[in-house]
Amino acid sequence: MRVGFIGTGLIATFHSKMLRAAGDLIERAGCFDVDPARAAAFAAASGHLLAGSEEEVLDGCEAVYVCTWTSEHRRLVEAATERGLAVFCEKPLATNLADAVQMAETVRAAGVVNQVGLILRRSPAYVVAHDLLADPAAGRLMSMVVRDDQYIPTQGYYGSTWRASRGLAGAGTLLEHSIHDIDMLRMFAGEVEAVNAHRSNFHGHDGIEDAVGAVLRCTGGVTATLTSVWHDNLARPSLRRFELIAERRFVELDGDDWFGPVRWTDSDGSTGSLEGEALAARAATLVQGDANPDVAFVRAAIDGSPAWPSFDTAVAAHRVVDAVYRSADAAGATVEVAA
């Protein structure tokens, strides 16, 4: 499978490294970036061929990664779909709900394999936490408390200066970062039915919120709170804490997004903890398909089978994000999530 990249920044480098595990399943085709020096560095490090244009990449591959800033996603996904390519698009799908819906309809109508970069769906930590809560011994999930803080990614390790531009990013910490958290809330609790939210802007970038607080009412009466912040504490890169409270089990994730630890306490006083290789080994018995999201995408593209999480999964998260923004714009009024 000839795999190409459009956009060769930090997240593209992550996916390129993950693809090493695909071995002979792939041939590294063209790569392109609006920054020629960045594209050249990516090509030299990854073995991809340096292309002179987006079209050259699309015409020379069978599967493509779209890793540009968000405002370009829809255009590039449509160009890839017109060629019948399998397409992996980074999250968020689009700067707004309407474009995300249209992108999902486009790939569905064309019948092309599609996957979105909501990679926590395959994270050993979140897969095991989900299994702990699915255990009947845990009882019903009652509440979730989520804190996600990160230094604003226009600086430091991320260096994504485009995230200060509303025209390129669409919005700030909720859309660009915590759409992962919304996706995990849905994985644990099911559909979000209504939200109340507020947002703030401390850095002064127009339309780029850097603090969001939301209360979400989920299926079955589950209540979730989400705090998402972009600050300037460079000692704190992407850090998440999930507290999941069921009737008879408390589960917490507070560490590496992939390798934990995951800790739990049961009503009889017993406790448990898993991290690292032990956590990955347990998750391997639970996850559907390949645990590596990029190898899973390639296998689906080769087989012509459905990939996951798909664009439809992303659209469901976008609907919640859209409701949060509408509530914040209405001074925290209750907003129903669109069906």
N, C-alpha and C positions, 0 to 999 in steps of 0.2 A: 504494500500500500504506500503510494507516494504521498507524503505529508508535507504541507507547506505552512508557513506562518506569515500573517500580516499583523505587524506590531511585534517588536522584538525587545520590549522592556523587561522589567522585573518579573512579571507574571508569566510572560512567554518563556523566560529562562527557566522558571520553575517547571513548566510543562515539558520543556525540552529535556530537562534532566530526568523527569519521571518517565519519559519515553525511552530512556536507555534500557529499561526493563523489557521493552517490546522486542529487542534484539532484531532478528531477521524478519520480523513481521512488517517492518517499515523500511522505506527508502527515504532519506531526508532530501526533500525537494527544495523549492525556492523559499526565500524569506525576503520581506520588504518592510521598511520603516520610513517614516517621513524624515527621520534623522539618519542620514547615510552612515555616520560614524557608529551609531548604535547598531544599525543593521550589520555593518561589517564586523563589529566585535562579536555579535551573536553568531554570525556565520562561521567565523574562525573558531569559536568555542564549541559549536554544536555539530558542525559538519554539514549544515544546510548550505545551499547554493545562494549566493548573493544575487537577488533579482533587481531589475531596474524599475519595476512598477508592480502595482497590485495585480494588474491583468496578467503579467508574466507569471506571478505566483499561481493565480487561479487557473491559468491555462496549462500549468505544468504539474498539477497534483490531482489526487483523487479524494483527499480529505484535507481540510484547511482549519487552522486555528485562527480565530479572530480575537486578537489581544490588543486592540487599539483603545483609544479613549472612547467613552460610551456613546457619544453622539454619532460615531461612525459605524456602530454595530449593525443597525438596520440596513444601511446601504450595502455593506459588504456581505451580510448574510444573504440578501436578495441576489447579489451578483454571484455568489457561490451556488445558490439554489438554482439559478438559471442554467448553470453548467452541470447540475446533478451531483454536486460534490457533497460528501458527508461534511458536516460543519460542527465544530466545537466553538461556542461563543462564550467569552468570559462574562461573569456577572458584573453588574446588572445587565439584563438583556438590552435595556434602552433607557433613555432619560425620562420616559413617561410611560404610563400604563397603556395608552392607546397604541404606541409603537411596539411595545412588547407583545400585545395581543396580536397585532398584525404579523409580527415575525413568526409567532407560533403557527398562525394560520398559513403563512407562506410555506414553511417547511412541511407542514402536515399535508397541504394540497399537493406538493411536489413529491411527497413520499421519500424524502431524503433522511438519512440517519442524522439525528441532531442531539447534542448534549450541551449542557450549560455548566459553568464552573462553580456550581454549588457543591464543592468537594467534601464538605463536612458530612454529607450523606454517606460517605464511605470511610469516614474517620473511625478508627478503632474505638476511640474514647466515646464518641456519640453512639456508635452502634451498640456497644456494651451497655451504656447507660439506658438506651432504649429497651434492651432486652431485660435489664433489671426491673424496669417499670412495667414491662409486659407480663412479668411473672405474677400469677394470681396471688401469691403470698404477699406481694406488695400492696394489694388493695387498689382502689381507684386513685388515679392522679388527681390532686386537689389544687395545687398551686405551683407556680414557677417564678423564680426571681432571677433575672438576668442582668448582669453588668458587663458592658463591653467598652473598654477604653483603650485608646491608641493615640500616640502623638500624631498630629495632623500630617498626613503623608505627602505634603508638599515639600518636605524636608527630610534630612537624615537618610536612613537606609532605603526608604521608598523613592524619594526624589521625584515624585509625581507632581510636578508643578501644575499640570493641567487640571488637577483636582481643585484648584482655586477658581476655576472658570465655570460658571453656570452653563455657558453655551456648550462646553465640552463634557462636563460631568453630569449636568442636570440638577444635582442637589448635593448634599453633604453626607455627613456620617451615617445617616439612616440608609439612604439608597446605596451609597458607594461601599459601605462597610457592613452595616448591620442587617442588610438583606440576608446575610448568612444566619443571623440570629432569628430573624422571622421565619426562615426556612426550617430551622431546628425547632422552634416553637410549634410549628405545624406538624413536624415529624413526631414530636412527643404528645401533643394534645389534640391533634386533628385540626379542623377548620377554625379560624378566627372569625367570630361573628360580629363583633363591634369593638370600637376602640375609643379611648379618650387620650388626648396627647397635647404636649406643649413642646416648643422648640425654641432655641436661642442661637444668636450669632455673636460670638465673642471676637473672632478674628477679623471681621469686617469684610469678608469676601461676599459679594452680592449673591444672594440665593444659595449660599453654601452654609447650611446650619452646622454647628459644631457641638450642640448638646440637645438631646431629645429625651424626654421622659414620657412613657406611654403605659397605660393600663389596657390590657387586652382581655376580652371575654371570649373564651373558647368553647368548643363543643363539650357538652356534659357538665357545664358549670365551672370548668377550670378557669382560674384567674391567673394571668401572667403580668408581671411588671418588667419593663425593659428600660434600662438607662444606657444610652449610647453617647460617648463623648470623644471628641478630638481635642486634645490639649497640646501643651508644649513641653511636656516632661519627657525628654529624650531617653530617659532610663526605662520608660514603659512603652515598648512597641505593642503590637496587637496582643491584648490580654483579655481573656473572657472568664467569667465565672457564672456557672449555671447551678442553681439550687432547685431541686425537683422534689416536691413534697407530696408523697402519696399517703394513703391512710395508715399504712404500717411499714413504710420504708422511706428513708431520706437518702437521696443520691446527690452528690456534688461533683462537679468538674471544675477544677481550678488549677490549670497548668497548661501544658502543651496541648494544642488543639488536636493533635494526632495521637500522641502516646501518653496522655494523661498526666497525673493519675486520676482514676475514677474511684471515689470512696462511697461507701454506703453504711447505714445504720438501720437495723430492724427493731421492731417493737419489743423483741425479747432481749434486747441489749447486745446482740451479736453485731459485729462490724466486719467489713471487708474492704480491701483495696487492691487495685490492679493498675499496673503501668508498664510501659516499655514493651519488651518482647512477650511477656505473659499476657498483657492486654491485647496485643496484636494477634497472638495465637488464639485467644478466645473469640475475638472478632472474626477471624478467618472462618470459623464454623458458623457464623451468623449472616455475614454479608452475602448479598445476591451477586454472583459473578465475581470478577476480579476485583480485589481490594484496591488496586492501583487505578485511579479514575482514568488515566490516560491510556493505559494498556486496555482497559475495558472499552474505551471509545474506539480504539483501533480495531479490536476484535469485532465489535458491532459493525463498524464500517466495512470490514472484510466480509462478514457474514450477511450483511444487509439486514441485520436484526435490530430491534429497537434498543436504543441506548438510554441510559438514565444517569442522573436526573435529566429529563428532557426539557425542552422549551416550555412545555405545558406546566411542569413543576415550577419553573421560574415565574411564569405568569401568575400562578396562585400566590406566590410571595409578593409580586408586584401589586396585586390587588390589596393586600394588607398594607404595604408601604403607602400606597395611594390614599387609603383611608386614614392612616396616621397623619399624613400631611394635611388632608382636608379637615381633620379634627383640630390640628394645631392652628390652621388658618381661621378656624371658628372659635378660637379662645378655649379650646378643650372640650367643646361640645361632643356628645356621643355621636359617632358616625358608624353606620352599618357598613360592613364590608360587602362590596358588590359581588353578586353571585356570578 
